Amino acid sequence: MAPLRLTFACGDYDRTRAIAEGTVRPDGIEVNYLRLPVEETFFRMMRHREFEVAELSLSSYVLSLSADPSPFVALPVYTSRMFRHGALYCHADSGITKPEDLRGKVVGTPEYQLTACVWMRGIVGDRHGVPFDSVTHVTGGQETPGRIEKAGVALPDSVRISRIAEDDTLARMLAEGEIDALCTPRVPSPFQAGDPRVRRVFPDVVAAEKEYWAATGIFPIMHVVVIRRDVYEANPWVAQSLYKALLEAKNQALDSLYDTSALRFMLPWLTPQLEEARALFGRDYWSYGLGDGNRETLETFLRYHHEQGLSPRRYRPEELFAPEALESAVI
């Protein structure tokens, strides 16, 4: 019997490279792996359902659950995890010297529902006394005019939000001081260029993120892998098959990082940084599934998502995932 051929759109990651290269093969599946930028993958999957399997923003996926029927089923595979304290930027003359100063300010974001921004609105609310509805939000293209929300959002009246001019960009507005701050997963061009008018809200990002981890035990989850519902319902076995292969690919990548014969990536202190990460988080610091603190991490995100008006109710972590990928046979 011929294998089921599935197109999988995903970023170019060490943790998925064995799938892309075919050295790890999901049982019964032939994978056509498309290496695409995350914004393109998310846009095409949310708007047009183009791929059978895709990496997807956690926030966009949770938004999709309110459709009837929901278009995707997720796997507890976290292709992106990242602390996002470094995603908050401010204008030098905004009066923002600490995160508490964001209250009452105008804060830009490319899309209100971006996972990184859901996390940071929740974190500054929980830990720095800045509720999400205490700022004015503006949305639009960061570097190129005209960006729209890839997934429709219906927000409560308590959220003060508007779009910037169609021919303007958030990066320019931040540099010129027309907005006070910007929350974005991508480094804005003025900051990259060393523009002294733009700086980070958390000046020592690593220290802030380590303190956050020590206090909460949360390593934020950004992206999941989803299967288009029609594919999953016709072939429910693909959930377990894909999950096993993606887990194996990730484990191989973790092991290869600790090969000190030659640096795998162009980071001079890769080995001691890896050892520090293992000391802080544990050996499997990029774990999949619902164990190892992932349930608590997802519960926090789902609370933020609901509180910020993005989901009609607070989902439970188990509701996000294909049940076949949450348990396995034991001998």
LUMTORLUM-503208 format. One record per residue (C-alpha): x, y, z. Coordinates in nm, 3 decimals. Example, Ala and Ser with C-alpha at 12.3 -4.5 7.8 and 13.67 -1.06 7.14 Angstrom:
2
+---------+---------+---------+
:      px :      py :      pz :
+---------+---------+---------+
:   1.230 :  -0.450 :   0.780 :
:   1.367 :  -0.106 :   0.714 :
+---------+---------+---------+
//
This chain:
331
+---------+---------+---------+
:      px :      py :      pz :
+---------+---------+---------+
:   0.000 :   0.000 :   0.000 :
:   0.137 :   0.341 :  -0.097 :
:   0.215 :   0.581 :   0.187 :
:  -0.012 :   0.875 :   0.246 :
:   0.150 :   1.185 :   0.098 :
:   0.113 :   1.495 :   0.315 :
:   0.252 :   1.845 :   0.262 :
:   0.397 :   1.986 :   0.584 :
:   0.468 :   2.362 :   0.589 :
:   0.710 :   2.457 :   0.865 :
:   1.013 :   2.667 :   0.949 :
:   1.370 :   2.552 :   0.896 :
:   1.446 :   2.420 :   1.245 :
:   1.704 :   2.181 :   1.387 :
:   1.417 :   2.004 :   1.567 :
:   1.232 :   1.925 :   1.242 :
:   1.525 :   1.891 :   1.003 :
:   1.528 :   1.510 :   1.020 :
:   1.169 :   1.514 :   0.892 :
:   1.259 :   1.757 :   0.613 :
:   1.560 :   1.551 :   0.511 :
:   1.377 :   1.220 :   0.535 :
:   1.613 :   1.063 :   0.790 :
:   1.315 :   1.028 :   1.024 :
:   1.000 :   0.909 :   0.847 :
:   0.652 :   0.903 :   1.002 :
:   0.499 :   0.556 :   0.980 :
:   0.286 :   0.527 :   0.667 :
:   0.344 :   0.887 :   0.555 :
:   0.550 :   1.046 :   0.279 :
:   0.622 :   1.405 :   0.381 :
:   0.656 :   1.690 :   0.135 :
:   0.828 :   1.944 :   0.363 :
:   0.798 :   2.311 :   0.266 :
:   1.045 :   2.543 :   0.443 :
:   0.855 :   2.869 :   0.469 :
:   0.875 :   3.182 :   0.685 :
:   0.634 :   3.152 :   0.976 :
:   0.424 :   3.453 :   0.869 :
:   0.365 :   3.299 :   0.527 :
:   0.282 :   2.955 :   0.667 :
:   0.039 :   3.099 :   0.922 :
:  -0.131 :   3.330 :   0.672 :
:  -0.178 :   3.062 :   0.406 :
:  -0.299 :   2.803 :   0.656 :
:  -0.542 :   3.031 :   0.839 :
:  -0.679 :   3.201 :   0.530 :
:  -0.678 :   2.924 :   0.270 :
:  -0.611 :   2.588 :   0.448 :
:  -0.345 :   2.516 :   0.186 :
:  -0.147 :   2.244 :   0.366 :
:  -0.242 :   1.909 :   0.514 :
:  -0.004 :   1.968 :   0.807 :
:   0.150 :   2.296 :   0.921 :
:   0.324 :   2.481 :   1.197 :
:   0.077 :   2.731 :   1.342 :
:   0.077 :   3.011 :   1.596 :
:  -0.065 :   2.887 :   1.925 :
:  -0.289 :   3.192 :   1.948 :
:  -0.422 :   3.151 :   1.593 :
:  -0.492 :   2.786 :   1.660 :
:  -0.686 :   2.865 :   1.979 :
:  -0.881 :   3.129 :   1.785 :
:  -0.973 :   2.864 :   1.527 :
:  -1.134 :   2.643 :   1.793 :
:  -1.438 :   2.871 :   1.809 :
:  -1.535 :   2.779 :   1.451 :
:  -1.789 :   2.500 :   1.406 :
:  -1.638 :   2.272 :   1.302 :
:  -1.290 :   2.386 :   1.395 :
:  -1.063 :   2.351 :   1.090 :
:  -0.757 :   2.198 :   1.257 :
:  -0.649 :   1.944 :   1.515 :
:  -0.318 :   2.009 :   1.693 :
:  -0.035 :   1.789 :   1.810 :
:   0.147 :   1.868 :   2.139 :
:   0.459 :   1.949 :   1.935 :
:   0.606 :   2.291 :   2.009 :
:   0.811 :   2.394 :   1.709 :
:   0.876 :   2.732 :   1.872 :
:   0.927 :   2.819 :   2.237 :
:   1.073 :   3.150 :   2.342 :
:   1.082 :   3.393 :   2.629 :
:   0.945 :   3.719 :   2.491 :
:   1.062 :   3.992 :   2.729 :
:   1.283 :   4.108 :   2.443 :
:   0.975 :   4.165 :   2.224 :
:   0.885 :   4.494 :   2.398 :
:   1.042 :   4.811 :   2.257 :
:   0.981 :   5.177 :   2.343 :
:   1.067 :   5.524 :   2.218 :
:   1.345 :   5.685 :   2.420 :
:   1.129 :   5.990 :   2.504 :
:   0.813 :   5.795 :   2.590 :
:   0.867 :   5.815 :   2.965 :
:   0.895 :   5.437 :   2.982 :
:   1.188 :   5.335 :   3.202 :
:   1.037 :   5.014 :   3.339 :
:   0.751 :   4.787 :   3.230 :
:   0.514 :   4.942 :   3.487 :
:   0.533 :   5.265 :   3.285 :
:   0.343 :   5.106 :   2.993 :
:   0.014 :   5.180 :   3.171 :
:  -0.176 :   5.449 :   2.979 :
:   0.060 :   5.439 :   2.679 :
:  -0.004 :   5.374 :   2.308 :
:   0.139 :   5.033 :   2.219 :
:   0.168 :   4.903 :   1.864 :
:   0.152 :   4.539 :   1.757 :
:   0.140 :   4.394 :   1.405 :
:  -0.164 :   4.186 :   1.506 :
:  -0.344 :   4.188 :   1.840 :
:  -0.369 :   3.810 :   1.845 :
:   0.003 :   3.732 :   1.794 :
:   0.113 :   3.467 :   2.042 :
:   0.419 :   3.663 :   2.158 :
:   0.200 :   3.964 :   2.233 :
:  -0.064 :   3.759 :   2.415 :
:   0.215 :   3.628 :   2.638 :
:   0.367 :   3.969 :   2.705 :
:   0.033 :   4.140 :   2.774 :
:  -0.037 :   3.865 :   3.025 :
:   0.308 :   3.880 :   3.182 :
:   0.315 :   4.258 :   3.229 :
:  -0.037 :   4.234 :   3.366 :
:   0.040 :   3.956 :   3.614 :
:   0.384 :   4.070 :   3.721 :
:   0.405 :   4.445 :   3.655 :
:   0.054 :   4.576 :   3.717 :
:  -0.027 :   4.673 :   3.358 :
:  -0.364 :   4.520 :   3.261 :
:  -0.410 :   4.466 :   2.887 :
:  -0.696 :   4.717 :   2.882 :
:  -0.488 :   4.989 :   3.052 :
:  -0.308 :   5.070 :   2.726 :
:  -0.427 :   5.181 :   2.382 :
:  -0.344 :   4.928 :   2.111 :
:  -0.273 :   5.008 :   1.747 :
:  -0.218 :   4.749 :   1.476 :
:  -0.074 :   4.745 :   1.125 :
:   0.230 :   4.655 :   0.922 :
:   0.557 :   4.664 :   1.111 :
:   0.796 :   4.717 :   0.821 :
:   0.554 :   4.713 :   0.526 :
:   0.216 :   4.891 :   0.520 :
:  -0.114 :   4.708 :   0.507 :
:  -0.083 :   4.406 :   0.734 :
:  -0.417 :   4.264 :   0.850 :
:  -0.515 :   4.014 :   1.117 :
:  -0.479 :   3.671 :   0.960 :
:  -0.763 :   3.550 :   1.182 :
:  -1.071 :   3.757 :   1.256 :
:  -1.103 :   3.875 :   1.615 :
:  -1.410 :   4.013 :   1.794 :
:  -1.284 :   4.199 :   2.098 :
:  -1.474 :   4.332 :   2.400 :
:  -1.543 :   4.705 :   2.427 :
:  -1.287 :   4.732 :   2.708 :
:  -1.006 :   4.687 :   2.452 :
:  -0.909 :   5.024 :   2.304 :
:  -0.774 :   4.930 :   1.961 :
:  -0.744 :   5.090 :   1.619 :
:  -0.554 :   5.047 :   1.293 :
:  -0.280 :   5.277 :   1.179 :
:  -0.300 :   5.447 :   0.840 :
:  -0.284 :   5.201 :   0.553 :
:   0.030 :   5.363 :   0.412 :
:   0.219 :   5.380 :   0.743 :
:   0.430 :   5.136 :   0.945 :
:   0.473 :   5.071 :   1.314 :
:   0.852 :   5.080 :   1.283 :
:   0.845 :   5.437 :   1.152 :
:   0.589 :   5.546 :   1.411 :
:   0.799 :   5.404 :   1.694 :
:   1.115 :   5.575 :   1.571 :
:   0.934 :   5.908 :   1.538 :
:   0.764 :   5.878 :   1.877 :
:   0.413 :   5.861 :   1.732 :
:   0.357 :   5.547 :   1.938 :
:   0.513 :   5.494 :   2.280 :
:   0.597 :   5.126 :   2.251 :
:   0.587 :   4.825 :   2.021 :
:   0.529 :   4.459 :   2.101 :
:   0.653 :   4.239 :   1.819 :
:   0.815 :   3.898 :   1.769 :
:   1.049 :   4.041 :   1.503 :
:   1.317 :   4.296 :   1.588 :
:   1.203 :   4.631 :   1.444 :
:   1.431 :   4.786 :   1.182 :
:   1.518 :   5.103 :   1.381 :
:   1.649 :   4.892 :   1.669 :
:   1.845 :   4.671 :   1.428 :
:   2.001 :   4.983 :   1.278 :
:   2.109 :   5.110 :   1.619 :
:   1.869 :   5.405 :   1.620 :
:   1.914 :   5.563 :   1.967 :
:   1.548 :   5.666 :   1.970 :
:   1.439 :   5.302 :   2.013 :
:   1.532 :   5.072 :   2.301 :
:   1.399 :   4.767 :   2.480 :
:   1.160 :   4.805 :   2.774 :
:   1.357 :   4.533 :   2.959 :
:   1.719 :   4.651 :   2.918 :
:   1.868 :   4.324 :   3.047 :
:   1.648 :   4.076 :   2.867 :
:   1.830 :   3.762 :   2.979 :
:   1.818 :   3.860 :   3.346 :
:   1.446 :   3.942 :   3.322 :
:   1.369 :   3.612 :   3.152 :
:   1.572 :   3.406 :   3.398 :
:   1.393 :   3.579 :   3.686 :
:   1.058 :   3.504 :   3.519 :
:   1.151 :   3.136 :   3.479 :
:   1.267 :   3.113 :   3.842 :
:   0.940 :   3.266 :   3.962 :
:   0.697 :   3.078 :   3.735 :
:   0.860 :   2.770 :   3.584 :
:   0.714 :   2.877 :   3.247 :
:   0.908 :   2.846 :   2.920 :
:   0.650 :   3.000 :   2.684 :
:   0.509 :   2.791 :   2.401 :
:   0.472 :   2.984 :   2.075 :
:   0.381 :   2.739 :   1.798 :
:   0.217 :   2.399 :   1.758 :
:   0.179 :   2.160 :   1.466 :
:  -0.172 :   2.121 :   1.327 :
:  -0.339 :   1.871 :   1.096 :
:  -0.620 :   1.988 :   0.874 :
:  -0.940 :   1.840 :   1.015 :
:  -1.053 :   1.666 :   0.697 :
:  -0.718 :   1.485 :   0.677 :
:  -0.729 :   1.388 :   1.046 :
:  -1.088 :   1.261 :   1.033 :
:  -1.016 :   1.049 :   0.726 :
:  -0.690 :   0.915 :   0.876 :
:  -0.689 :   0.948 :   1.256 :
:  -0.375 :   0.735 :   1.276 :
:  -0.166 :   1.018 :   1.130 :
:  -0.172 :   1.203 :   1.465 :
:   0.028 :   0.937 :   1.648 :
:   0.249 :   0.869 :   1.347 :
:   0.344 :   1.235 :   1.306 :
:   0.385 :   1.289 :   1.678 :
:   0.627 :   0.997 :   1.717 :
:   0.837 :   1.112 :   1.422 :
:   0.848 :   1.476 :   1.534 :
:   0.945 :   1.369 :   1.884 :
:   1.226 :   1.153 :   1.749 :
:   1.348 :   1.436 :   1.525 :
:   1.355 :   1.675 :   1.820 :
:   1.539 :   1.427 :   2.043 :
:   1.803 :   1.372 :   1.775 :
:   1.853 :   1.748 :   1.745 :
:   1.894 :   1.784 :   2.122 :
:   2.157 :   1.511 :   2.127 :
:   2.350 :   1.655 :   1.832 :
:   2.379 :   1.997 :   2.000 :
:   2.612 :   1.842 :   2.258 :
:   2.863 :   1.719 :   2.001 :
:   3.173 :   1.916 :   2.095 :
:   3.391 :   1.787 :   1.812 :
:   3.279 :   2.088 :   1.607 :
:   3.023 :   2.359 :   1.674 :
:   2.695 :   2.280 :   1.501 :
:   2.587 :   2.646 :   1.498 :
:   2.786 :   2.969 :   1.479 :
:   2.768 :   3.053 :   1.849 :
:   3.110 :   3.070 :   2.020 :
:   2.983 :   2.953 :   2.361 :
:   2.719 :   2.710 :   2.238 :
:   2.836 :   2.424 :   2.461 :
:   2.845 :   2.614 :   2.793 :
:   2.514 :   2.783 :   2.706 :
:   2.361 :   2.441 :   2.641 :
:   2.497 :   2.315 :   2.973 :
:   2.353 :   2.619 :   3.149 :
:   2.012 :   2.561 :   2.986 :
:   2.013 :   2.199 :   3.101 :
:   2.110 :   2.303 :   3.453 :
:   1.825 :   2.556 :   3.466 :
:   1.549 :   2.369 :   3.285 :
:   1.648 :   2.003 :   3.289 :
:   1.791 :   1.786 :   3.014 :
:   1.473 :   1.782 :   2.804 :
:   1.419 :   2.157 :   2.824 :
:   1.219 :   2.159 :   2.496 :
:   0.975 :   1.887 :   2.592 :
:   0.664 :   1.795 :   2.395 :
:   0.335 :   1.660 :   2.530 :
:   0.158 :   1.777 :   2.846 :
:   0.421 :   1.674 :   3.102 :
:   0.728 :   1.861 :   3.234 :
:   0.536 :   2.178 :   3.313 :
:   0.377 :   2.208 :   2.970 :
:   0.026 :   2.170 :   3.109 :
:   0.080 :   2.463 :   3.347 :
:   0.238 :   2.670 :   3.068 :
:  -0.060 :   2.608 :   2.840 :
:  -0.308 :   2.678 :   3.119 :
:  -0.145 :   3.018 :   3.172 :
:  -0.156 :   3.101 :   2.803 :
:  -0.519 :   2.989 :   2.771 :
:  -0.609 :   3.212 :   3.066 :
:  -0.439 :   3.508 :   2.900 :
:  -0.607 :   3.435 :   2.567 :
:  -0.952 :   3.431 :   2.726 :
:  -0.891 :   3.732 :   2.953 :
:  -0.773 :   3.940 :   2.658 :
:  -1.097 :   3.878 :   2.470 :
:  -0.959 :   3.638 :   2.211 :
:  -1.140 :   3.317 :   2.305 :
:  -1.504 :   3.283 :   2.416 :
:  -1.412 :   3.063 :   2.711 :
:  -1.104 :   2.934 :   2.886 :
:  -1.007 :   2.608 :   2.716 :
:  -0.833 :   2.322 :   2.891 :
:  -0.499 :   2.198 :   2.751 :
:  -0.647 :   1.857 :   2.665 :
:  -0.902 :   2.024 :   2.437 :
:  -0.627 :   2.151 :   2.209 :
:  -0.482 :   1.820 :   2.095 :
:  -0.564 :   1.502 :   1.909 :
:  -0.626 :   1.241 :   2.182 :
:  -0.422 :   0.988 :   1.985 :
:  -0.113 :   1.204 :   2.043 :
:  -0.162 :   1.226 :   2.420 :
:  -0.113 :   0.859 :   2.498 :
:   0.090 :   0.570 :   2.364 :
:   0.123 :   0.196 :   2.404 :
:   0.336 :   0.066 :   2.690 :
:   0.500 :  -0.277 :   2.688 :
+---------+---------+---------+
//
